[in-house]
Amino acid sequence: MYLRLIRLFTSFLLLGLLTVSCSGDDKDNEPPVPPTRTVIVYIAGENSLTDQMLNDVNEIKSGACQMKDGERIVLFYDNKGLSTITVLDNKSTLGTKATYTFESNQDACDPLTLRKVLNWAAEHCPAPEYGLVFGSHASSWLPSTDITPQRAVTASSGGMQFSFGIDNGQGNANDTGSQMEISDMAAALEASNLHFKYIFFDACVMQSIECLYDLRNTAEYIIGSPASTPGDGAYYTHQISSGLFSDDPSDIARTFMSDVRNKMSPTYIQGAVISVVKTEYLDELARTTREMLLKNIDQLPKPYPDMSGVQRYLEFRSKLYFQPDYFDAGIGIHRILPEEDAIVWENLLNKAIVYKDGTSSFYGYTFSNNGFLTLSPTFSGVSMFVPQLKYYVYSTGQLAIYGNHNENFKKTSWYKAAGWGEAGY
């Protein structure tokens, strides 16, 4: 989302200082160490985040010297008509050049491009395990608004319309272009046969139960935010030293929130919410959801549960091209199931959530309070979709680029596996 705003020049000063501090280490004569972890950083930057993504690249290059022997980063960077892969280790600097340049500009939101990058990493930087970072715009499980099978520029008028990423193919700040469906992303990741310890989404609203379920077979842990991510994204200098190569993936989230609270970036004043989910529990969560929905089928609030007052991470409004309310899953389930079953369901969800944190308030595009939402002390850090009448009422018109969310929801894997259709929704 467009909240990933321009970083001030102080970031470049910090990068310069870090580069100087790293340059004194002489590791050229050390014997090679077997690889331990390769982190693939996949940046889709041909959109309004083009400047912020360049800052991220510079942070990664300047902070690379903090890696230990055996740790590597494979950086895919698509921006301003050029698609490159750069391999970084603890000998790399801000001036490290690209290792491989694609012959033509790649569509970073085409799953075929993702497959190319994953295959390249597997061939050139094999490791016993991998980490994966996605950086760009995002709109969770919502369908891509592409209108041609060639994944060309959409007919919409330059607004926020993405599942993951956006690639306008032009390298400018236009936010109209191709997007990657989460199901396509999952298929590409599973086809790679790489063992991903974690996936970290440095992008907005990706920590939804719908996305998590689609990606359940791709990584051990998924780290992301159910809300908007600050415009500058993660501070990669600290992520390299304290997060991306840690044995505990939750350190990525801890480092992120520490940087937010310490205002390492100007846009961190908007606050943040993040969680870490262990994917092995998601199939059980889907089965339990189905069992409970069907068990209580005659008592369910239909056709539309009353979600007034439930924690939201974004607000349904025209400014966001009528994206849905992203309701907190742990809180929202109490409006759907009888209380006894809702408690059981929430406890199961909490078993999957190994870490969560958030500032007391965060930017959520609400009409009041200068756009800020207050974070409930009982938040789960995972969002869920719940059918609402307003999604049908506001499903047409120039700004309703996603159409009817209630109908789109029926196409998700979570809807089918969790029994929403069988329960009459």
MITOR-704792 format. One record per residue (C-alpha): residue in one letter; residue number from 0; x, y, z. Coordinates in steps of 0.001 Angstrom, whole numbers, plus 500000, padded with zeros to 6 digits. Layout:
N
code / pos / X / Y / Z
a / NUM / X / Y / Z;
...
***
This chain:
425
code / pos / X / Y / Z
m / 0 / 500000 / 500000 / 500000;
y / 1 / 501079 / 503569 / 499476;
l / 2 / 501907 / 504024 / 503155;
r / 3 / 505453 / 502920 / 502387;
l / 4 / 506575 / 506535 / 501993;
i / 5 / 509844 / 508277 / 501152;
r / 6 / 512707 / 507739 / 503591;
l / 7 / 514647 / 510809 / 504658;
f / 8 / 518283 / 511366 / 503690;
t / 9 / 519389 / 510383 / 507201;
s / 10 / 519062 / 506744 / 506110;
f / 11 / 521854 / 507287 / 503596;
l / 12 / 524051 / 508850 / 506272;
l / 13 / 523550 / 505796 / 508485;
l / 14 / 524312 / 503516 / 505547;
g / 15 / 527525 / 505376 / 504842;
l / 16 / 528647 / 505084 / 508451;
l / 17 / 527847 / 501374 / 508476;
t / 18 / 529804 / 500825 / 505270;
v / 19 / 532854 / 502473 / 506810;
s / 20 / 532549 / 500433 / 509998;
c / 21 / 532388 / 497181 / 508030;
s / 22 / 535203 / 497938 / 505625;
g / 23 / 537939 / 497308 / 508164;
d / 24 / 537398 / 493558 / 508372;
d / 25 / 539747 / 491512 / 506177;
k / 26 / 538129 / 488159 / 505462;
d / 27 / 539535 / 487499 / 501992;
n / 28 / 542097 / 484976 / 503210;
e / 29 / 539770 / 482967 / 505437;
p / 30 / 538979 / 479396 / 504290;
p / 31 / 535457 / 478833 / 502910;
v / 32 / 532740 / 477796 / 505341;
p / 33 / 529900 / 475477 / 504294;
p / 34 / 526627 / 477361 / 503706;
t / 35 / 524206 / 477466 / 506619;
r / 36 / 521302 / 479603 / 505377;
t / 37 / 520525 / 481479 / 502189;
v / 38 / 517986 / 484287 / 502494;
i / 39 / 516224 / 485195 / 499264;
v / 40 / 514979 / 488780 / 499244;
y / 41 / 512432 / 489321 / 496474;
i / 42 / 511710 / 492988 / 495799;
a / 43 / 509006 / 494092 / 493362;
g / 44 / 509798 / 497782 / 493032;
e / 45 / 508230 / 499025 / 489795;
n / 46 / 505506 / 501015 / 491532;
s / 47 / 505104 / 503941 / 493929;
l / 48 / 507608 / 502325 / 496311;
t / 49 / 510467 / 502621 / 493835;
d / 50 / 512493 / 504993 / 496046;
q / 51 / 511817 / 503090 / 499256;
m / 52 / 512826 / 499814 / 497618;
l / 53 / 516134 / 501350 / 496546;
n / 54 / 516690 / 502354 / 500169;
d / 55 / 516009 / 498758 / 501202;
v / 56 / 518582 / 497504 / 498683;
n / 57 / 521187 / 499938 / 500001;
e / 58 / 520470 / 498885 / 503589;
i / 59 / 520910 / 495237 / 502637;
k / 60 / 524185 / 495826 / 500803;
s / 61 / 525617 / 498030 / 503516;
g / 62 / 524586 / 495659 / 506279;
a / 63 / 525773 / 492492 / 504538;
c / 64 / 529137 / 492576 / 506336;
q / 65 / 527282 / 491643 / 509538;
m / 66 / 526519 / 488172 / 508193;
k / 67 / 528468 / 485249 / 509564;
d / 68 / 530471 / 482889 / 507410;
g / 69 / 528124 / 480520 / 505589;
e / 70 / 525264 / 483040 / 505488;
r / 71 / 524251 / 484570 / 502173;
i / 72 / 521603 / 486798 / 500687;
v / 73 / 520257 / 486365 / 497170;
l / 74 / 518726 / 489728 / 496325;
f / 75 / 516291 / 489911 / 493424;
y / 76 / 515576 / 493533 / 492594;
d / 77 / 513172 / 494627 / 489874;
n / 78 / 513073 / 498389 / 489412;
k / 79 / 513145 / 501016 / 486669;
g / 80 / 513237 / 498604 / 483768;
l / 81 / 516069 / 496456 / 485123;
s / 82 / 515860 / 493062 / 486833;
t / 83 / 518936 / 491797 / 488667;
i / 84 / 520137 / 489167 / 491125;
t / 85 / 522937 / 490043 / 493533;
v / 86 / 524609 / 487529 / 495824;
l / 87 / 525837 / 489049 / 499086;
d / 88 / 527979 / 487665 / 501893;
n / 89 / 530024 / 489188 / 504702;
k / 90 / 532591 / 490515 / 502226;
s / 91 / 529991 / 492564 / 500339;
t / 92 / 529696 / 496351 / 500452;
l / 93 / 527361 / 499078 / 499260;
g / 94 / 529263 / 499029 / 495976;
t / 95 / 528724 / 495322 / 495291;
k / 96 / 527532 / 494881 / 491707;
a / 97 / 524804 / 492604 / 490404;
t / 98 / 525771 / 488956 / 489962;
y / 99 / 523258 / 488326 / 487208;
t / 100 / 521212 / 490676 / 485031;
f / 101 / 518197 / 489386 / 483146;
e / 102 / 518257 / 490007 / 479399;
s / 103 / 514898 / 491752 / 479572;
n / 104 / 512864 / 493498 / 482255;
q / 105 / 511037 / 490843 / 484254;
d / 106 / 507504 / 491097 / 485592;
a / 107 / 508187 / 490589 / 489294;
c / 108 / 504517 / 489756 / 489846;
d / 109 / 504519 / 486922 / 487356;
p / 110 / 504894 / 483612 / 489256;
l / 111 / 507151 / 482418 / 486427;
t / 112 / 509649 / 485133 / 487399;
l / 113 / 509488 / 483979 / 490998;
r / 114 / 510224 / 480435 / 489851;
k / 115 / 513238 / 481658 / 487853;
v / 116 / 514669 / 483415 / 490886;
l / 117 / 514102 / 480438 / 493182;
n / 118 / 515697 / 478057 / 490681;
w / 119 / 518676 / 480385 / 490265;
a / 120 / 519164 / 480568 / 494032;
a / 121 / 518938 / 476797 / 494388;
e / 122 / 521550 / 476269 / 491679;
h / 123 / 524029 / 478987 / 492623;
c / 124 / 523539 / 479347 / 496395;
p / 125 / 522485 / 475943 / 497763;
a / 126 / 521977 / 475729 / 501501;
p / 127 / 520407 / 473320 / 503998;
e / 128 / 517661 / 475871 / 504631;
y / 129 / 516372 / 479125 / 503206;
g / 130 / 514650 / 482244 / 504380;
l / 131 / 512434 / 484278 / 502069;
v / 132 / 511513 / 487951 / 502185;
f / 133 / 508899 / 489578 / 499958;
g / 134 / 508977 / 493363 / 499720;
s / 135 / 506401 / 495467 / 497875;
h / 136 / 502776 / 496556 / 498005;
a / 137 / 500129 / 493984 / 498920;
s / 138 / 496425 / 493487 / 499545;
s / 139 / 496320 / 490056 / 501162;
w / 140 / 494014 / 487428 / 499647;
l / 141 / 492109 / 489817 / 497400;
p / 142 / 492169 / 488815 / 493741;
s / 143 / 494473 / 490460 / 491268;
t / 144 / 492776 / 493129 / 489199;
d / 145 / 494666 / 492180 / 486027;
i / 146 / 492330 / 492042 / 483052;
t / 147 / 494441 / 490165 / 480486;
p / 148 / 496088 / 486758 / 480590;
q / 149 / 499359 / 488495 / 479688;
r / 150 / 499303 / 490135 / 483143;
a / 151 / 499301 / 493534 / 481480;
v / 152 / 498517 / 496919 / 482979;
t / 153 / 494999 / 497083 / 484362;
a / 154 / 492207 / 499315 / 483187;
s / 155 / 491837 / 500825 / 486652;
s / 156 / 492971 / 504367 / 487256;
g / 157 / 496222 / 504023 / 489155;
g / 158 / 494992 / 503089 / 492626;
m / 159 / 495915 / 500382 / 495110;
q / 160 / 495076 / 497076 / 493486;
f / 161 / 497353 / 494222 / 494379;
s / 162 / 497416 / 490763 / 495914;
f / 163 / 501154 / 490704 / 496360;
g / 164 / 503290 / 493283 / 494637;
i / 165 / 502652 / 495493 / 491676;
d / 166 / 504720 / 495772 / 488517;
n / 167 / 503869 / 498572 / 486131;
g / 168 / 506703 / 497578 / 483798;
q / 169 / 507847 / 501184 / 483571;
g / 170 / 509883 / 501771 / 486726;
n / 171 / 507907 / 504843 / 487724;
a / 172 / 505612 / 505633 / 490645;
n / 173 / 502423 / 504468 / 488926;
d / 174 / 500473 / 501911 / 490963;
t / 175 / 498669 / 500316 / 488042;
g / 176 / 500065 / 497000 / 486879;
s / 177 / 500249 / 493260 / 487339;
q / 178 / 499881 / 491541 / 490713;
m / 179 / 500617 / 488020 / 491932;
e / 180 / 497772 / 485902 / 493217;
i / 181 / 498661 / 484239 / 496528;
s / 182 / 497669 / 480826 / 495183;
d / 183 / 500114 / 481331 / 492281;
m / 184 / 502818 / 482362 / 494734;
a / 185 / 502199 / 479229 / 496785;
a / 186 / 502406 / 477013 / 493708;
a / 187 / 505729 / 478562 / 492689;
l / 188 / 507196 / 478123 / 496170;
e / 189 / 506060 / 474505 / 496463;
a / 190 / 507444 / 473698 / 493008;
s / 191 / 510896 / 474969 / 494027;
n / 192 / 511322 / 472137 / 496564;
l / 193 / 513359 / 474516 / 498731;
h / 194 / 513113 / 474229 / 502500;
f / 195 / 512008 / 477644 / 503726;
k / 196 / 512458 / 478153 / 507438;
y / 197 / 510314 / 481259 / 507153;
i / 198 / 508613 / 483730 / 504839;
f / 199 / 508687 / 487356 / 505922;
f / 200 / 506222 / 489670 / 504202;
d / 201 / 507561 / 493208 / 504297;
a / 202 / 504236 / 494312 / 502857;
c / 203 / 500785 / 495338 / 504008;
v / 204 / 497957 / 493100 / 505326;
m / 205 / 499486 / 489741 / 504388;
q / 206 / 498958 / 488106 / 507798;
s / 207 / 495424 / 486937 / 507073;
i / 208 / 494106 / 483449 / 507728;
e / 209 / 493253 / 483204 / 504014;
c / 210 / 496867 / 483888 / 502928;
l / 211 / 498322 / 481770 / 505698;
y / 212 / 496250 / 478770 / 504685;
d / 213 / 497275 / 479098 / 501028;
l / 214 / 500935 / 479209 / 502076;
r / 215 / 500789 / 476543 / 504780;
n / 216 / 502920 / 474053 / 502814;
t / 217 / 505624 / 476516 / 501777;
a / 218 / 507446 / 477422 / 505017;
e / 219 / 507680 / 476505 / 508690;
y / 220 / 506851 / 480038 / 509829;
i / 221 / 505166 / 483043 / 508240;
i / 222 / 505870 / 486527 / 509540;
g / 223 / 503787 / 489513 / 508555;
s / 224 / 501340 / 492208 / 509479;
p / 225 / 497535 / 492063 / 509388;
a / 226 / 497608 / 495863 / 509067;
s / 227 / 499375 / 498448 / 506929;
t / 228 / 503143 / 498299 / 507006;
p / 229 / 505022 / 501598 / 507484;
g / 230 / 506067 / 503088 / 504179;
d / 231 / 509762 / 502447 / 504656;
g / 232 / 509276 / 498806 / 505528;
a / 233 / 511778 / 496847 / 507594;
y / 234 / 515119 / 498369 / 508578;
y / 235 / 517351 / 495772 / 506940;
t / 236 / 520592 / 496847 / 508594;
h / 237 / 519181 / 495545 / 511872;
q / 238 / 517329 / 492652 / 510259;
i / 239 / 520596 / 491226 / 508944;
s / 240 / 522311 / 491427 / 512320;
s / 241 / 519397 / 490362 / 514523;
g / 242 / 516556 / 488840 / 512508;
l / 243 / 516976 / 487174 / 509137;
f / 244 / 519657 / 484683 / 510206;
s / 245 / 518455 / 483995 / 513738;
d / 246 / 517575 / 480444 / 514746;
d / 247 / 514279 / 481865 / 516032;
p / 248 / 512178 / 483429 / 513223;
s / 249 / 510328 / 485454 / 515852;
d / 250 / 513472 / 487588 / 516107;
i / 251 / 512518 / 489086 / 512749;
a / 252 / 509298 / 490384 / 514285;
r / 253 / 511046 / 491438 / 517504;
t / 254 / 513653 / 493382 / 515556;
f / 255 / 510984 / 495005 / 513429;
m / 256 / 508975 / 496182 / 516425;
s / 257 / 512103 / 497377 / 518242;
d / 258 / 512981 / 499508 / 515233;
v / 259 / 509415 / 500847 / 515035;
r / 260 / 509431 / 501863 / 518702;
n / 261 / 512896 / 503390 / 518371;
k / 262 / 511737 / 505363 / 515316;
m / 263 / 514491 / 504077 / 513049;
s / 264 / 512466 / 505421 / 510115;
p / 265 / 510307 / 508555 / 509782;
t / 266 / 507261 / 506513 / 508747;
y / 267 / 507433 / 504369 / 511882;
i / 268 / 505396 / 507044 / 513640;
q / 269 / 502326 / 505333 / 512124;
g / 270 / 502833 / 502324 / 514404;
a / 271 / 502698 / 498666 / 513416;
v / 272 / 501282 / 495226 / 514193;
i / 273 / 503059 / 491958 / 513454;
s / 274 / 502785 / 488252 / 514236;
v / 275 / 504600 / 484978 / 513597;
v / 276 / 502562 / 481890 / 512703;
k / 277 / 503742 / 478283 / 512766;
t / 278 / 502141 / 476735 / 509710;
e / 279 / 501919 / 473153 / 510972;
y / 280 / 498712 / 474007 / 512868;
l / 281 / 496793 / 475508 / 509951;
d / 282 / 495295 / 472300 / 508599;
e / 283 / 493999 / 471466 / 512072;
l / 284 / 492567 / 474974 / 512328;
a / 285 / 490714 / 474527 / 509032;
r / 286 / 489299 / 471153 / 510104;
t / 287 / 488211 / 472544 / 513457;
t / 288 / 486564 / 475542 / 511806;
r / 289 / 484580 / 473276 / 509524;
e / 290 / 483528 / 470999 / 512375;
m / 291 / 482365 / 473889 / 514509;
l / 292 / 480526 / 475694 / 511725;
l / 293 / 478632 / 472554 / 510781;
k / 294 / 478004 / 471607 / 514401;
n / 295 / 476382 / 474995 / 514992;
i / 296 / 474859 / 475433 / 511549;
d / 297 / 471388 / 476224 / 512915;
q / 298 / 472728 / 478837 / 515353;
l / 299 / 475121 / 480692 / 513054;
p / 300 / 474437 / 484404 / 512487;
k / 301 / 473430 / 484427 / 508828;
p / 302 / 473667 / 485780 / 506308;
y / 303 / 475962 / 488426 / 507816;
p / 304 / 477444 / 488297 / 511344;
d / 305 / 477371 / 491538 / 513323;
m / 306 / 481015 / 492644 / 513444;
s / 307 / 480467 / 496099 / 514937;
g / 308 / 483124 / 496922 / 517496;
v / 309 / 485430 / 494057 / 516452;
q / 310 / 489113 / 494953 / 516056;
r / 311 / 489831 / 495950 / 512482;
y / 312 / 493229 / 496370 / 510889;
l / 313 / 491964 / 498386 / 507915;
e / 314 / 488676 / 500181 / 507436;
f / 315 / 486337 / 499548 / 504519;
r / 316 / 486190 / 502806 / 502578;
s / 317 / 486456 / 504228 / 499085;
k / 318 / 489963 / 505623 / 499699;
l / 319 / 491182 / 502027 / 499763;
y / 320 / 489148 / 501108 / 496682;
f / 321 / 486698 / 499344 / 498996;
q / 322 / 489077 / 496745 / 500339;
p / 323 / 487223 / 494829 / 503057;
d / 324 / 487502 / 495304 / 506786;
y / 325 / 490341 / 493096 / 507960;
f / 326 / 488848 / 491759 / 511205;
d / 327 / 490980 / 490253 / 513947;
a / 328 / 490490 / 486484 / 513745;
g / 329 / 490745 / 485710 / 517449;
i / 330 / 488257 / 488400 / 518387;
g / 331 / 485982 / 488046 / 515383;
i / 332 / 485328 / 484339 / 515866;
h / 333 / 483317 / 485191 / 519007;
r / 334 / 480726 / 486883 / 516746;
i / 335 / 480307 / 483712 / 514697;
l / 336 / 480491 / 480684 / 516989;
p / 337 / 478839 / 480080 / 520362;
e / 338 / 481146 / 481293 / 523119;
e / 339 / 482252 / 477860 / 524296;
d / 340 / 483338 / 476830 / 520803;
a / 341 / 484797 / 480262 / 520054;
i / 342 / 487130 / 479890 / 523029;
v / 343 / 488306 / 476477 / 521796;
w / 344 / 488877 / 477891 / 518302;
e / 345 / 490755 / 480931 / 519597;
n / 346 / 492992 / 478728 / 521736;
l / 347 / 493884 / 476670 / 518681;
l / 348 / 494675 / 479828 / 516731;
n / 349 / 496854 / 481027 / 519589;
k / 350 / 498763 / 477743 / 519489;
a / 351 / 499748 / 478587 / 515914;
i / 352 / 500732 / 482163 / 516787;
v / 353 / 504174 / 481895 / 518367;
y / 354 / 504741 / 485648 / 518630;
k / 355 / 502708 / 488826 / 518291;
d / 356 / 503290 / 492480 / 519063;
g / 357 / 501939 / 495873 / 518170;
t / 358 / 501942 / 499508 / 519100;
s / 359 / 498999 / 500820 / 521096;
s / 360 / 497652 / 502479 / 517960;
f / 361 / 498430 / 502170 / 514272;
y / 362 / 497383 / 503774 / 511020;
g / 363 / 494311 / 502046 / 509615;
y / 364 / 492675 / 504644 / 507347;
t / 365 / 489788 / 505205 / 509721;
f / 366 / 487671 / 508342 / 509334;
s / 367 / 488335 / 509458 / 512895;
n / 368 / 491385 / 509854 / 515146;
n / 369 / 493560 / 511108 / 512272;
g / 370 / 493300 / 507725 / 510602;
f / 371 / 494586 / 505722 / 513587;
l / 372 / 492991 / 502618 / 515083;
t / 373 / 493467 / 501490 / 518682;
l / 374 / 494912 / 498012 / 519160;
s / 375 / 492872 / 495765 / 521426;
p / 376 / 494835 / 494114 / 524265;
t / 377 / 493310 / 490788 / 523164;
f / 378 / 494425 / 491077 / 519527;
s / 379 / 495685 / 487971 / 517743;
g / 380 / 497758 / 489612 / 515013;
v / 381 / 495966 / 487587 / 512324;
s / 382 / 493033 / 488853 / 510268;
m / 383 / 490058 / 487020 / 508821;
f / 384 / 487369 / 487811 / 506285;
v / 385 / 483737 / 487733 / 507405;
p / 386 / 480912 / 488218 / 504864;
q / 387 / 479076 / 491523 / 505188;
l / 388 / 476115 / 493083 / 503368;
k / 389 / 478062 / 496248 / 502518;
y / 390 / 480455 / 494250 / 500357;
y / 391 / 477548 / 493460 / 498058;
v / 392 / 476077 / 496967 / 498198;
y / 393 / 479395 / 498608 / 497250;
s / 394 / 480540 / 496005 / 494737;
t / 395 / 480014 / 498106 / 491617;
g / 396 / 481273 / 501455 / 490451;
q / 397 / 484591 / 502879 / 489331;
l / 398 / 486270 / 502569 / 492723;
a / 399 / 485048 / 499054 / 493507;
i / 400 / 487922 / 497442 / 491623;
y / 401 / 487660 / 494112 / 493446;
g / 402 / 483936 / 493570 / 492930;
n / 403 / 481944 / 491638 / 495535;
h / 404 / 484211 / 490421 / 498353;
n / 405 / 481591 / 487937 / 499519;
e / 406 / 481812 / 486199 / 496144;
n / 407 / 485610 / 486495 / 495946;
f / 408 / 485869 / 484849 / 499360;
k / 409 / 484120 / 481754 / 497990;
k / 410 / 487065 / 481187 / 495631;
t / 411 / 489651 / 480933 / 498410;
s / 412 / 491085 / 477662 / 499639;
w / 413 / 490285 / 478666 / 503208;
y / 414 / 486577 / 479129 / 502406;
k / 415 / 486379 / 475609 / 500997;
a / 416 / 488552 / 473812 / 503550;
a / 417 / 487038 / 475575 / 506580;
g / 418 / 483459 / 474712 / 505617;
w / 419 / 482105 / 478211 / 505097;
g / 420 / 480170 / 477157 / 502027;
e / 421 / 478738 / 474035 / 503655;
a / 422 / 477619 / 476217 / 506560;
g / 423 / 475608 / 478448 / 504234;
y / 424 / 477846 / 481481 / 503835;
***
